[in-house]
Amino acid sequence: MRWSELRKHSESLILFSLDGKHHVMAYVRDIADSLTRVLQHGSTLSPHRVAGYAANAEFWLSEIEHCFAVLDGYSRRFYAMRHATNAYITDHPLDPQRADSDTGTSNNLKDFEIKELRESVATAARAFFRRCAELELLSSALLHRADQLVNLDYDDSVPTPTV
């Protein structure tokens, strides 16, 4: 599919296709999915390749912390955005001919989706850091930090109940 326009809108990327329809991709979903893919990939590589990823363990831990902060703060930011939008419209009534769908701010991610995204990042992070531990690539301090962040002892074979 070819895209005619890409525009950032609050927490979402709005992609306008040539057919005139818009497709919403939540920024938070995009970063969580990207980080999950990278960590999953890094956990399955040959030892010499895992060593390359492990050399950047501080970076990956920071990315996980950032992703969790983005996920955990989504609802608060969404309601702040909706409140600000409504307050602006109250103070500056829109001309009905200029009103667009952006005035009807809607929550693109549900609580259960945020929980699922957070768990997918944590599961991938556990796999990556467990592999690094198995290959003895990280200091105990880095492994401790990873454990504090994603609980390396967690049993991923037991499904997490969804709300």
N, C-alpha and C positions, 0 to 999 in steps of 0.2 A: 504494500500500500504506500502511495506517495503522500507526503504531508505538505500542505501549502503554507502552514503557519505554525509556529511554536510560541506560546506565550505563557509566562509564569503568572499564576494567579494564587496568591496566598500560599497555602500548603500544597497546592496541586499544580501539576502541569496540565494545561489544556491543549490538546492537540487537535487542530482543525484539519480534517481530511478534505480532499478534493470533492467529496460528495456532500460537503457542507455540514456534516454531522460532527459534533465534538466528542472527543474521547478523553475521559479523566483518568489520570494516573497520579495517585497520591505520592507526593515526595517521600513521605515516611515509608510507604510500602516499597518504593523504588530503592531507597538506601538499605532497608532491611533485607530485601531480596538479593541485592547485589552483594552485601556483606556475607550473607548466608552462602551464596554460590562460591565466593572466593575462599571462605574458610572450609567448606566441604571439599573443594578442589584441593586445597593445600593439605588436607588431612589424608588424601589418597595417593599422593605422589611418591616417587622413589625417595629413599632417605636423603640422597644428596640434594634433591629439589626441596624437600621439607626443610632441610637446613637453611636454605635460602629464605624461605618464608619465616623460619624461626629467628633469623637474624633481625627481623623487623617485628618481633613480638611486642615490643613497647607500642609500636604504631597500631598493631592489630588490637591490643587491649584498649588503646585510646579510641579506636573506631567503634569497638563494642560499647564502651561507656557512652560515647556520643550517640550511638544508635539507640541505646536504652533511654537516654535522656530525651531524645526526640520522641520516641514512642510513649514514654511515661508522661510527657508534657502535652501530648496532642490534644486531649480534650480541653485542657485549660486554654491553650492557644486558640482552639476552634471557637470556644464560647467568647473569648475576648474579641476575636475577629467579628463574630456575629453581633455582639453588643456594639462594637464601634461602627459597623455598617448600619445597623438600625438607628443608632444615635445620629449619624451623619444624615441619613435619609429624613429623620424627624426634623432636623435643623435646616435641611436643604431639600425640600420636596422636589422630586424628580418630575420632569415633563413626561407625561405618559408615552409620548412618542419616542423619548430617549431611554426609557427604562429598558433594562435588559435582564437576562436571566441571572446576572451576577447579584442582583438585589435580593434574590431568594437563596441566601447562603444555606447550604445543606451539609450535613456531616457525612463525609465520604467514607470514613472508617468507623466501624462499630467497635464497641469494647472487646467483643470476642475476637475480632480480627486483629486488634492491637495485641491482645494476649497471644494469639497464634503466631504473629510475626516475632514477638519477643522470644517465644519458645523456640522458634526455628533458628533464630540467631544463636540462642544459648546452646541448642543441640549441636549446631555446626561448630561453635567455639569449643565446646567440650571435646568433640571429636578431634579438632585440630590440636588443642593443648594436651590431650591425652597422647596423641601420636608424638608430639614433641617430647613429652615426658618419657615415653617408651624408648625413644631414640637418644635420650639423655642430652637434649639440645639446649635446655633452658636452665637457668639458675633456680635454686629453690625459692628465691624471692619473687621471680616472675611467675613461677608455678603457683605460689601462694596467692599472688594478686589475681591470677586467672581463677583460682579456686574460690576466692572471695566474690568474684564477679559472677561466675556461672556454676559453681558447685560441681567440681570435677568428679565427685563421688556419686552424683545423681544417676539413677538407673534410667537410661533413655528407652529401655525396652517396655517400660510401663507407660501407657498413654496418659497424658495429662488431661484431667476432666475439663471440658469446656463449659463455660457458664451458660 
